[in-house]
Amino acid sequence: MRIAVLGAGLGGLSAAALLASKGHQVDVFEGNSWLGGKSRRIELNGSYVDTGPSLFSFPGVWQRFLDQYDKNLGNKASKELANLELVPLGSLGTYYFQDEVVSLPVKQHHRLFDQWGTFAASHEPLLEPITDLLTTDPSLWGKDAFKLMKSTSKLVSKYKLNLTTEKYIDGHKWMDDKLKEIIKIHTLNAGVSPNETLAIFATMAAIMANNGVSIPNGGINEIPQALARLVEHAGGKIHLNEGATKLTKNRLTTDQDEYEFDVCVSSVDESVLKTLLGNQKQPAGSYSCSGVAIYASLDSALATDEMHSVIMPDKPSEMHASLGEAQEPHETMTFLNYYPKKEIYPGDFHSAAILLTAPANGKDYDLETDWVQSQLEFIEKRIGASLPKFTDYKILDPSYFSTLGTYGGALYGKKRPYWVSGPFHQPSYKKSSWLYRVGAQVHPGGGIPAVLGGAMISTARIK
Ligand SMILES: Cc1cc2nc3c(=O)[nH]c(=O)nc-3n(C[C@H](O)[C@H](O)[C@H](O)COP(=O)(O)OP(=O)(O)OC[C@H]3O[C@@H](n4cnc5c(N)ncnc54)[C@H](O)[C@@H]3O)c2cc1C
């Protein structure tokens, strides 16, 4: 079959690799000049750093993805082609919350060590069921329906009627209130608050911390580069700088040419897809959060030698309320990623990625913007040290993220009801007999694993 894939982010590339390996004639159309979409490599201080995602989790999903590719091609070429050297990070992060500083997993001798141990150990058995859910077609009538039910029942017996992250964590009466908030903050991985996500997001935090997270040596953009090699090895073609402008049954118009196809797989945002199909209306509803991401080379080392720190607002519920109204929160949640010289990136400088959770307001931000300044001051207050001077920097803001096609720069598209958040998403993989969907807009939350798993599920439906 001739298959047109829209977008060369992680969603489009992973779908294209699987479809090409099944013998289809695959063409990927990407409006921008780079591979990776939100995972973009940018020039900084004469070298480069990678933007967008920073943590690689659930390696089992990546392995299943590669196994599927190899099975389709009938060989074992994928590992060598992908050639990812994963560098394990010591922890999921160090969390700064009010006067508490704690790493996950919690280190021995910390006052929360025992509580975390109890919580994490009770969620460890859910690693396999969640990996299954991330890679299994959620159709109750599909061939994997039994596996789906088995995995789901393990989760249901864990959460019982406490279905949201908020309700589930609050039900742990023995747990310290600060630890509760630190676990709950992970629902921002889906861009929404703890009462808008399934309890599974609490488990994901435990699994990611105890199972370990990593980053490819060279940076996370090595993943889309690897996927592109898999696409091309299987005979697929990637057209960069060639954006789709119109889509009808069997015909794709780009800004350069027209193509006939049998099936189209879209990884672009729902609103972009609707425009391509001729419906100009913005889909109604409220949207997940956006970000103001500062990437900087530093004139000296950061005071903390942690690679990944999380600075939490003193009142997380106020932050969620502001983000829900597309307003800037007084204090926001920030990821502070630190890369010492020559570690991960080849550049001869220390670098940092400061990712401020921001409302999906489509606005431009700079270092001088009052809100950015106040958040940087808040970070310094929490880590108890000044940030080093920036020798070079770039900012990606909601206005930038909206150019990738998401309304207001919302990182995970439109909000969904909590019961279809994460792996239980209402899939809408198939929009019609010729149009399928993949990517973070269909698989909110879970980031890279959800996108890879979603591509496995969606492309398996294309016979
Ligand atoms: C700041 C940040 C931090 C994150 N941190 C993590 C993390 O640590 N771990 C994790 O697992 N996940 C993380 N994520 C989430 C992860 O990056 C996303 O889930 C994933 O990159 C989404 O991939 P995608 O292919 O669905 O979307 P995108 O990357 O947005 O790809 C869509 C592509 O479609 C293209 N496009 C749009 N319109 C058109 C058109 N008309 N024609 C052709 N092409 C078009 C766009 O240019 C883009 O390349 C993070 C995201 C961000 C932004």
The ligand as a Tripos MOL2 file, in Angstrom:
@<TRIPOS>MOLECULE
LIG
   53    58     1     0     0
SMALL
NO_CHARGES

@<TRIPOS>ATOM
      1 C1          9.4580   20.5770   27.0640 C.3       1 LIG1
      2 C2          9.0200   19.1450   26.9200 C.ar      1 LIG1
      3 C3          9.4820   18.1780   27.7950 C.ar      1 LIG1
      4 C4          9.0990   16.8560   27.6440 C.ar      1 LIG1
      5 N1          9.6620   15.9180   28.4670 N.ar      1 LIG1
      6 C5          9.4520   14.6060   28.2120 C.ar      1 LIG1
      7 C6         10.2390   13.6280   28.8700 C.ar      1 LIG1
      8 O1         11.1360   13.9550   29.6470 O.2       1 LIG1
      9 N2          9.9990   12.3160   28.5850 N.ar      1 LIG1
     10 C7          9.0490   11.9330   27.6790 C.ar      1 LIG1
     11 O2          8.8710   10.7140   27.4620 O.2       1 LIG1
     12 N3          8.3010   12.8470   27.0040 N.ar      1 LIG1
     13 C8          8.5010   14.1670   27.2400 C.ar      1 LIG1
     14 N4          7.8340   15.1090   26.5160 N.ar      1 LIG1
     15 C9          6.7890   14.6440   25.5870 C.3       1 LIG1
     16 C10         7.3480   14.1800   24.2170 C.3       1 LIG1
     17 O3          8.2710   15.1260   23.7420 O.3       1 LIG1
     18 C11         6.1880   14.0830   23.2350 C.3       1 LIG1
     19 O4          5.2540   13.1450   23.7400 O.3       1 LIG1
     20 C12         6.6290   13.6390   21.8250 C.3       1 LIG1
     21 O5          7.7880   14.3040   21.4020 O.3       1 LIG1
     22 C13         5.4900   13.9230   20.8750 C.3       1 LIG1
     23 O6          5.7840   13.4600   19.5950 O.3       1 LIG1
     24 P1          4.7100   13.6290   18.4310 P.3       1 LIG1
     25 O7          5.3050   13.0010   17.2200 O.co2     1 LIG1
     26 O8          3.3890   13.1570   18.8580 O.co2     1 LIG1
     27 O9          4.5090   15.2080   18.2320 O.3       1 LIG1
     28 P2          5.4830   16.2950   17.6050 P.3       1 LIG1
     29 O10         6.8550   16.1010   18.0630 O.co2     1 LIG1
     30 O11         4.8200   17.6020   17.8580 O.co2     1 LIG1
     31 O12         5.4400   15.9770   16.0340 O.3       1 LIG1
     32 C14         4.4690   16.4830   15.1680 C.3       1 LIG1
     33 C15         5.2040   16.8750   13.8760 C.3       1 LIG1
     34 O13         4.2380   17.2570   12.9040 O.3       1 LIG1
     35 C16         4.7850   18.3320   12.1580 C.3       1 LIG1
     36 N5          3.6980   19.0340   11.4720 N.ar      1 LIG1
     37 C17         2.7460   19.8390   12.0090 C.ar      1 LIG1
     38 N6          1.9250   20.2830   11.0320 N.ar      1 LIG1
     39 C18         2.3580   19.7170    9.8760 C.ar      1 LIG1
     40 C19         1.9130   19.7740    8.5220 C.ar      1 LIG1
     41 N7          0.8500   20.5010    8.1430 N.pl3     1 LIG1
     42 N8          2.5960   19.0550    7.5780 N.ar      1 LIG1
     43 C20         3.6700   18.2990    7.9240 C.ar      1 LIG1
     44 N9          4.1370   18.2300    9.1980 N.ar      1 LIG1
     45 C21         3.4840   18.9200   10.1450 C.ar      1 LIG1
     46 C22         5.4810   19.1830   13.2190 C.3       1 LIG1
     47 O14         6.4350   20.0520   12.6360 O.3       1 LIG1
     48 C23         6.1340   18.0870   14.0740 C.3       1 LIG1
     49 O15         7.4140   17.7630   13.6080 O.3       1 LIG1
     50 C24         8.1810   16.4630   26.6300 C.ar      1 LIG1
     51 C25         7.6860   17.4330   25.7660 C.ar      1 LIG1
     52 C26         8.1320   18.7550   25.8750 C.ar      1 LIG1
     53 C27         7.6500   19.7540   24.8560 C.3       1 LIG1
@<TRIPOS>BOND
     1     1     2 1
     2     2     3 ar
     3     2    52 ar
     4     3     4 ar
     5     4     5 ar
     6     4    50 ar
     7     5     6 ar
     8     6     7 ar
     9     6    13 1
    10     7     8 2
    11     7     9 ar
    12     9    10 ar
    13    10    11 2
    14    10    12 ar
    15    12    13 ar
    16    13    14 ar
    17    14    15 1
    18    14    50 ar
    19    15    16 1
    20    16    17 1
    21    16    18 1
    22    18    19 1
    23    18    20 1
    24    20    21 1
    25    20    22 1
    26    22    23 1
    27    23    24 1
    28    24    25 2
    29    24    26 1
    30    24    27 1
    31    27    28 1
    32    28    29 2
    33    28    30 1
    34    28    31 1
    35    31    32 1
    36    32    33 1
    37    33    34 1
    38    33    48 1
    39    34    35 1
    40    35    36 1
    41    35    46 1
    42    36    37 ar
    43    36    45 ar
    44    37    38 ar
    45    38    39 ar
    46    39    40 ar
    47    39    45 ar
    48    40    41 1
    49    40    42 ar
    50    42    43 ar
    51    43    44 ar
    52    44    45 ar
    53    46    47 1
    54    46    48 1
    55    48    49 1
    56    50    51 ar
    57    51    52 ar
    58    52    53 1
@<TRIPOS>SUBSTRUCTURE
     1 LIG1         1 GROUP 0 **** ****
